[in-house]
Amino acid sequence: MEPFNVKIGTPKPVNFRETDEHYRYTDIDLEARFAMNVDVSDYDSGQYKDASEVVAAIKFDPMALFQACMDALPEGKSVVKGFETLIPESMEALLSGMGITAKIQVFAFKLTDESEKDYRECMQHERLLNGSGYNAPDSVDGVCLEAQEAELERLARESGHYKLIYKDYGMVGFSSPKKFYAPGDSVEVIYRGIMSDTNYTFYVTVKDFDVKLDDRSFYRITFIMPDHDVEINCKTQEMRMYNPATDNTTGFMGMMQSNIELQPGEWLCPKCGNKNSSGKFCAECGADKF
């Protein structure tokens, strides 16, 4: 038989489930419209008299055909990212069951406006909660960074996640893979910028935490995320030692660290190191909390 081509598209949006094995939180219903080329190379002559009957069968109920195609897609695979492969494979298998051998090429795929919004929000959520290395620019599609961060925080709060709050010291300080964690998650925060003649005291508003120094001279602070935001801070103090030969104090080359537990609401003065239980100014020296 002579191969022939059929072009078909969705007369209205088709529903499908968007999941992704690489993400923890992507599992949503979306709708899309798409169109495809169907290159028919063979068909069952016992079912169809000629090519016109094959075309009629393909176009008889396009919505039912497309919906069956989407319902048969494999679980755990992102349709939005892999439609060019996933949809043709599903449709080719479906047509094969109808006695039609064809190769499919999807040349148009478009989410509805509502689904586009839902998908973008879901991806922002993934970047925030899974620490995918997302660095927001000053604006994203006209939305300023401050508004973007506020929206990401809203999503995290609604899903029961809590925030790490820490203070950087110039170009060095605290860092963590994510900003938000669910209660029970394992958390690791790294403190960089270690100087050999300085004593470091870490303050973390959790019941139990551990601090270890790695082979790169970075402090690694680990704990289990509680059901509240966690404040992390550090007091640094230069270590000195008395030298009897010169009757002077000299820098002591060594490192020490200690763990001081802070209760929620307590904070460490960045100037004098005093622990305060309330207010925005240190009760000891009057320095601003921030």
C-alpha positions as a Markdown table, in Angstrom:
| # | Residue | x | y | z |
|---|---|---|---|---|
| 1 | Met | 0.0 | 0.0 | 0.0 |
| 2 | Glu | 1.0 | 3.6 | -0.5 |
| 3 | Pro | 1.8 | 5.4 | 2.8 |
| 4 | Phe | -0.3 | 8.4 | 3.6 |
| 5 | Asn | -0.5 | 11.2 | 6.2 |
| 6 | Val | -3.3 | 12.3 | 8.5 |
| 7 | Lys | -3.2 | 15.5 | 10.6 |
| 8 | Ile | -5.3 | 15.5 | 13.7 |
| 9 | Gly | -5.6 | 17.8 | 16.7 |
| 10 | Thr | -7.6 | 18.1 | 19.9 |
| 11 | Pro | -10.9 | 20.1 | 19.4 |
| 12 | Lys | -10.8 | 21.0 | 23.1 |
| 13 | Pro | -8.3 | 20.6 | 26.0 |
| 14 | Val | -7.5 | 17.0 | 27.1 |
| 15 | Asn | -6.9 | 16.2 | 30.8 |
| 16 | Phe | -3.8 | 14.3 | 32.0 |
| 17 | Arg | -1.9 | 13.7 | 35.2 |
| 18 | Glu | 1.5 | 15.3 | 35.4 |
| 19 | Thr | 4.0 | 13.4 | 37.6 |
| 20 | Asp | 7.8 | 13.3 | 37.6 |
| 21 | Glu | 10.0 | 10.7 | 39.2 |
| 22 | His | 12.7 | 13.4 | 39.8 |
| 23 | Tyr | 10.4 | 15.6 | 42.0 |
| 24 | Arg | 8.7 | 14.9 | 45.3 |
| 25 | Tyr | 5.7 | 17.2 | 45.0 |
| 26 | Thr | 4.8 | 17.2 | 41.3 |
| 27 | Asp | 1.5 | 15.3 | 41.0 |
| 28 | Ile | -1.2 | 17.5 | 39.5 |
| 29 | Asp | -4.0 | 17.4 | 36.9 |
| 30 | Leu | -3.4 | 19.5 | 33.8 |
| 31 | Glu | -5.1 | 20.2 | 30.5 |
| 32 | Ala | -3.5 | 20.7 | 27.1 |
| 33 | Arg | -4.3 | 21.0 | 23.4 |
| 34 | Phe | -2.0 | 19.4 | 20.9 |
| 35 | Ala | -1.8 | 18.4 | 17.2 |
| 36 | Met | 0.1 | 15.6 | 15.4 |
| 37 | Asn | 1.1 | 14.1 | 12.1 |
| 38 | Val | 0.1 | 10.5 | 11.7 |
| 39 | Asp | 2.2 | 8.8 | 9.0 |
| 40 | Val | 0.3 | 5.5 | 8.2 |
| 41 | Ser | 2.5 | 2.9 | 6.6 |
| 42 | Asp | 0.2 | -0.1 | 6.9 |
| 43 | Tyr | -3.2 | -1.2 | 8.1 |
| 44 | Asp | -5.3 | -4.4 | 8.6 |
| 45 | Ser | -7.1 | -5.0 | 5.3 |
| 46 | Gly | -9.5 | -7.3 | 7.1 |
| 47 | Gln | -10.8 | -4.3 | 9.1 |
| 48 | Tyr | -10.4 | -1.5 | 6.5 |
| 49 | Lys | -11.2 | -1.6 | 2.8 |
| 50 | Asp | -9.0 | 1.4 | 1.9 |
| 51 | Ala | -7.2 | 4.4 | 3.2 |
| 52 | Ser | -10.3 | 6.5 | 3.5 |
| 53 | Glu | -11.7 | 4.0 | 6.1 |
| 54 | Val | -8.5 | 4.3 | 8.1 |
| 55 | Val | -8.7 | 8.1 | 8.1 |
| 56 | Ala | -12.4 | 7.9 | 9.1 |
| 57 | Ala | -11.5 | 5.6 | 12.0 |
| 58 | Ile | -8.7 | 7.9 | 13.2 |
| 59 | Lys | -11.0 | 10.9 | 13.0 |
| 60 | Phe | -14.2 | 9.3 | 14.2 |
| 61 | Asp | -14.0 | 10.5 | 17.8 |
| 62 | Pro | -10.7 | 12.4 | 18.2 |
| 63 | Met | -11.4 | 13.4 | 21.9 |
| 64 | Ala | -11.9 | 9.8 | 22.9 |
| 65 | Leu | -8.8 | 8.8 | 21.0 |
| 66 | Phe | -6.7 | 11.5 | 22.5 |
| 67 | Gln | -8.0 | 10.9 | 26.0 |
| 68 | Ala | -7.3 | 7.2 | 25.7 |
| 69 | Cys | -3.8 | 8.1 | 24.6 |
| 70 | Met | -3.2 | 10.3 | 27.6 |
| 71 | Asp | -4.7 | 7.9 | 30.0 |
| 72 | Ala | -2.2 | 5.2 | 28.8 |
| 73 | Leu | 0.9 | 7.3 | 29.4 |
| 74 | Pro | 3.5 | 5.8 | 31.8 |
| 75 | Glu | 3.4 | 6.9 | 35.5 |
| 76 | Gly | 6.2 | 8.9 | 36.9 |
| 77 | Lys | 7.2 | 10.5 | 33.6 |
| 78 | Ser | 6.7 | 14.2 | 32.9 |
| 79 | Val | 4.4 | 14.8 | 30.0 |
| 80 | Val | 5.2 | 18.5 | 29.8 |
| 81 | Lys | 8.9 | 17.8 | 29.4 |
| 82 | Gly | 8.6 | 14.6 | 27.4 |
| 83 | Phe | 5.5 | 15.0 | 25.2 |
| 84 | Glu | 7.5 | 14.7 | 22.0 |
| 85 | Thr | 8.3 | 11.1 | 22.9 |
| 86 | Leu | 5.7 | 9.9 | 25.4 |
| 87 | Ile | 2.6 | 10.9 | 23.4 |
| 88 | Pro | 3.8 | 9.4 | 20.1 |
| 89 | Glu | 4.7 | 6.1 | 21.8 |
| 90 | Ser | 1.3 | 5.9 | 23.5 |
| 91 | Met | -0.7 | 6.9 | 20.3 |
| 92 | Glu | 1.3 | 4.4 | 18.1 |
| 93 | Ala | 0.4 | 1.6 | 20.5 |
| 94 | Leu | -3.2 | 2.7 | 20.6 |
| 95 | Leu | -3.4 | 2.7 | 16.8 |
| 96 | Ser | -1.7 | -0.6 | 16.6 |
| 97 | Gly | -4.5 | -2.0 | 18.6 |
| 98 | Met | -6.9 | -0.7 | 16.0 |
| 99 | Gly | -5.0 | -2.4 | 13.2 |
| 100 | Ile | -3.1 | 0.7 | 12.0 |
| 101 | Thr | 0.7 | 0.9 | 11.8 |
| 102 | Ala | 1.8 | 4.5 | 12.0 |
| 103 | Lys | 4.6 | 6.8 | 13.1 |
| 104 | Ile | 3.5 | 9.9 | 15.1 |
| 105 | Gln | 5.0 | 13.3 | 15.4 |
| 106 | Val | 3.6 | 15.9 | 17.8 |
| 107 | Phe | 4.1 | 19.3 | 16.2 |
| 108 | Ala | 2.1 | 21.4 | 18.7 |
| 109 | Phe | 1.6 | 21.1 | 22.5 |
| 110 | Lys | 0.1 | 23.9 | 24.6 |
| 111 | Leu | -1.1 | 23.9 | 28.2 |
| 112 | Thr | -4.3 | 25.9 | 29.0 |
| 113 | Asp | -3.7 | 29.2 | 30.7 |
| 114 | Glu | -4.9 | 27.8 | 34.0 |
| 115 | Ser | -2.7 | 24.7 | 33.7 |
| 116 | Glu | 0.3 | 26.8 | 32.7 |
| 117 | Lys | -0.1 | 28.8 | 35.9 |
| 118 | Asp | -0.5 | 25.6 | 38.0 |
| 119 | Tyr | 2.5 | 24.0 | 36.5 |
| 120 | Arg | 4.8 | 27.1 | 36.9 |
| 121 | Glu | 3.7 | 27.3 | 40.6 |
| 122 | Cys | 4.4 | 23.7 | 41.1 |
| 123 | Met | 7.9 | 24.1 | 39.6 |
| 124 | Gln | 8.6 | 27.0 | 41.8 |
| 125 | His | 7.6 | 24.9 | 44.8 |
| 126 | Glu | 9.9 | 22.1 | 43.7 |
| 127 | Arg | 12.9 | 24.5 | 43.3 |
| 128 | Leu | 12.2 | 26.0 | 46.7 |
| 129 | Leu | 11.7 | 22.7 | 48.7 |
| 130 | Asn | 14.1 | 20.4 | 46.9 |
| 131 | Gly | 17.1 | 22.8 | 46.6 |
| 132 | Ser | 17.6 | 22.4 | 42.9 |
| 133 | Gly | 20.1 | 25.3 | 42.8 |
| 134 | Tyr | 17.5 | 27.8 | 41.7 |
| 135 | Asn | 18.8 | 31.4 | 41.8 |
| 136 | Ala | 16.0 | 33.9 | 41.1 |
| 137 | Pro | 17.0 | 36.9 | 38.9 |
| 138 | Asp | 15.8 | 40.4 | 39.7 |
| 139 | Ser | 12.5 | 39.6 | 38.0 |
| 140 | Val | 10.8 | 36.5 | 36.5 |
| 141 | Asp | 8.2 | 37.2 | 33.8 |
| 142 | Gly | 7.8 | 40.7 | 35.2 |
| 143 | Val | 7.4 | 39.6 | 38.8 |
| 144 | Cys | 10.0 | 41.2 | 41.1 |
| 145 | Leu | 12.3 | 39.1 | 43.2 |
| 146 | Glu | 10.7 | 40.2 | 46.5 |
| 147 | Ala | 7.2 | 39.2 | 45.2 |
| 148 | Gln | 8.6 | 35.9 | 43.9 |
| 149 | Glu | 10.2 | 35.1 | 47.3 |
| 150 | Ala | 7.0 | 36.0 | 49.1 |
| 151 | Glu | 5.1 | 33.6 | 46.8 |
| 152 | Leu | 7.6 | 30.8 | 47.3 |
| 153 | Glu | 7.4 | 31.3 | 51.1 |
| 154 | Arg | 3.6 | 31.2 | 50.9 |
| 155 | Leu | 3.7 | 27.9 | 49.1 |
| 156 | Ala | 6.1 | 26.4 | 51.6 |
| 157 | Arg | 4.1 | 27.6 | 54.6 |
| 158 | Glu | 0.9 | 26.1 | 53.1 |
| 159 | Ser | 2.5 | 22.7 | 52.7 |
| 160 | Gly | 3.7 | 22.7 | 56.4 |
| 161 | His | 7.3 | 23.6 | 55.9 |
| 162 | Tyr | 9.4 | 25.8 | 58.2 |
| 163 | Lys | 12.2 | 28.2 | 57.5 |
| 164 | Leu | 15.9 | 28.4 | 58.3 |
| 165 | Ile | 16.8 | 31.9 | 59.5 |
| 166 | Tyr | 20.5 | 32.7 | 59.6 |
| 167 | Lys | 22.8 | 35.7 | 59.4 |
| 168 | Asp | 25.6 | 35.9 | 56.9 |
| 169 | Tyr | 28.9 | 37.7 | 57.6 |
| 170 | Gly | 29.8 | 39.5 | 54.5 |
| 171 | Met | 31.0 | 37.0 | 51.8 |
| 172 | Val | 31.1 | 34.1 | 54.2 |
| 173 | Gly | 28.6 | 32.6 | 56.6 |
| 174 | Phe | 25.8 | 30.0 | 56.7 |
| 175 | Ser | 24.5 | 28.1 | 53.7 |
| 176 | Ser | 22.1 | 25.2 | 53.2 |
| 177 | Pro | 20.7 | 23.3 | 50.2 |
| 178 | Lys | 17.2 | 24.6 | 50.9 |
| 179 | Lys | 15.5 | 27.4 | 52.8 |
| 180 | Phe | 12.5 | 25.4 | 53.9 |
| 181 | Tyr | 12.1 | 21.9 | 55.5 |
| 182 | Ala | 9.3 | 19.8 | 56.7 |
| 183 | Pro | 9.2 | 18.6 | 60.3 |
| 184 | Gly | 11.3 | 15.5 | 60.6 |
| 185 | Asp | 13.6 | 16.3 | 57.7 |
| 186 | Ser | 17.3 | 16.0 | 58.2 |
| 187 | Val | 19.0 | 19.4 | 57.9 |
| 188 | Glu | 22.6 | 20.2 | 57.3 |
| 189 | Val | 23.9 | 23.8 | 57.5 |
| 190 | Ile | 27.5 | 24.7 | 56.5 |
| 191 | Tyr | 29.4 | 27.5 | 58.1 |
| 192 | Arg | 32.3 | 28.8 | 55.9 |
| 193 | Gly | 35.0 | 31.4 | 56.5 |
| 194 | Ile | 36.8 | 29.7 | 59.3 |
| 195 | Met | 39.9 | 31.4 | 60.7 |
| 196 | Ser | 42.4 | 29.5 | 62.7 |
| 197 | Asp | 42.8 | 32.0 | 65.6 |
| 198 | Thr | 39.0 | 32.3 | 66.3 |
| 199 | Asn | 36.7 | 30.7 | 68.7 |
| 200 | Tyr | 33.2 | 29.9 | 67.2 |
| 201 | Thr | 30.1 | 29.4 | 69.3 |
| 202 | Phe | 26.9 | 28.3 | 67.4 |
| 203 | Tyr | 23.4 | 29.1 | 68.5 |
| 204 | Val | 20.5 | 27.0 | 67.1 |
| 205 | Thr | 16.9 | 27.1 | 68.2 |
| 206 | Val | 16.4 | 23.4 | 68.3 |
| 207 | Lys | 16.5 | 20.9 | 71.2 |
| 208 | Asp | 19.4 | 18.9 | 69.9 |
| 209 | Phe | 22.0 | 19.6 | 67.2 |
| 210 | Asp | 25.5 | 18.5 | 66.3 |
| 211 | Val | 28.5 | 20.5 | 65.0 |
| 212 | Lys | 31.5 | 18.9 | 63.2 |
| 213 | Leu | 34.5 | 20.3 | 61.4 |
| 214 | Asp | 35.1 | 18.6 | 58.0 |
| 215 | Asp | 38.4 | 18.2 | 56.1 |
| 216 | Arg | 37.9 | 21.5 | 54.4 |
| 217 | Ser | 37.7 | 23.4 | 57.7 |
| 218 | Phe | 34.0 | 24.0 | 57.2 |
| 219 | Tyr | 31.7 | 23.5 | 60.2 |
| 220 | Arg | 28.7 | 21.3 | 59.5 |
| 221 | Ile | 25.7 | 21.8 | 61.7 |
| 222 | Thr | 23.1 | 19.0 | 61.6 |
| 223 | Phe | 19.7 | 18.5 | 63.3 |
| 224 | Ile | 16.2 | 17.3 | 62.7 |
| 225 | Met | 13.8 | 20.0 | 61.6 |
| 226 | Pro | 11.2 | 20.7 | 64.3 |
| 227 | Asp | 7.7 | 22.1 | 63.8 |
| 228 | His | 8.8 | 25.8 | 63.9 |
| 229 | Asp | 11.3 | 28.1 | 62.2 |
| 230 | Val | 14.9 | 27.6 | 63.2 |
| 231 | Glu | 17.2 | 30.5 | 63.9 |
| 232 | Ile | 21.0 | 29.9 | 63.5 |
| 233 | Asn | 23.7 | 32.3 | 64.6 |
| 234 | Cys | 27.3 | 32.3 | 65.5 |
| 235 | Lys | 29.5 | 34.3 | 67.9 |
| 236 | Thr | 33.1 | 34.7 | 67.0 |
| 237 | Gln | 35.9 | 35.7 | 69.3 |
| 238 | Glu | 39.6 | 36.0 | 68.6 |
| 239 | Met | 41.6 | 33.6 | 70.9 |
| 240 | Arg | 44.6 | 35.1 | 72.6 |
| 241 | Met | 47.3 | 33.5 | 74.8 |
| 242 | Tyr | 49.7 | 35.0 | 77.3 |
| 243 | Asn | 53.4 | 34.8 | 76.4 |
| 244 | Pro | 55.5 | 35.0 | 79.7 |
| 245 | Ala | 58.7 | 35.7 | 77.7 |
| 246 | Thr | 57.4 | 38.9 | 76.2 |
| 247 | Asp | 54.7 | 39.8 | 78.8 |
| 248 | Asn | 52.3 | 40.2 | 75.8 |
| 249 | Thr | 49.3 | 38.4 | 74.5 |
| 250 | Thr | 49.6 | 36.7 | 71.1 |
| 251 | Gly | 47.2 | 35.1 | 68.7 |
| 252 | Phe | 46.6 | 31.5 | 69.5 |
| 253 | Met | 46.6 | 29.3 | 66.4 |
| 254 | Gly | 43.8 | 26.8 | 67.1 |
| 255 | Met | 40.1 | 26.4 | 66.7 |
| 256 | Met | 37.3 | 25.7 | 69.2 |
| 257 | Gln | 33.6 | 25.6 | 69.0 |
| 258 | Ser | 30.7 | 25.1 | 71.4 |
| 259 | Asn | 27.0 | 24.6 | 71.1 |
| 260 | Ile | 24.6 | 26.9 | 72.9 |
| 261 | Glu | 20.9 | 26.1 | 72.6 |
| 262 | Leu | 18.5 | 29.0 | 71.9 |
| 263 | Gln | 14.8 | 28.7 | 72.6 |
| 264 | Pro | 12.3 | 30.1 | 70.0 |
| 265 | Gly | 12.3 | 33.9 | 70.3 |
| 266 | Glu | 15.8 | 34.1 | 71.9 |
| 267 | Trp | 18.6 | 35.7 | 69.9 |
| 268 | Leu | 22.3 | 36.2 | 70.1 |
| 269 | Cys | 23.6 | 39.8 | 70.0 |
| 270 | Pro | 25.9 | 40.1 | 66.9 |
| 271 | Lys | 28.1 | 42.6 | 68.8 |
| 272 | Cys | 28.7 | 41.3 | 72.3 |
| 273 | Gly | 27.3 | 37.8 | 72.1 |
| 274 | Asn | 24.8 | 38.3 | 74.9 |
| 275 | Lys | 21.7 | 36.0 | 74.8 |
| 276 | Asn | 18.5 | 38.0 | 74.7 |
| 277 | Ser | 15.0 | 36.6 | 75.3 |
| 278 | Ser | 13.0 | 39.4 | 73.7 |
| 279 | Gly | 13.1 | 42.8 | 72.0 |
| 280 | Lys | 15.0 | 44.1 | 69.1 |
| 281 | Phe | 17.9 | 45.6 | 71.0 |
| 282 | Cys | 20.5 | 43.9 | 73.2 |
| 283 | Ala | 19.9 | 44.2 | 76.9 |
| 284 | Glu | 23.7 | 44.2 | 77.5 |
| 285 | Cys | 25.1 | 46.6 | 75.0 |
| 286 | Gly | 22.0 | 48.1 | 73.2 |
| 287 | Ala | 23.1 | 46.8 | 69.7 |
| 288 | Asp | 20.4 | 46.2 | 67.1 |
| 289 | Lys | 19.3 | 42.6 | 66.8 |
| 290 | Phe | 19.8 | 42.8 | 63.0 |
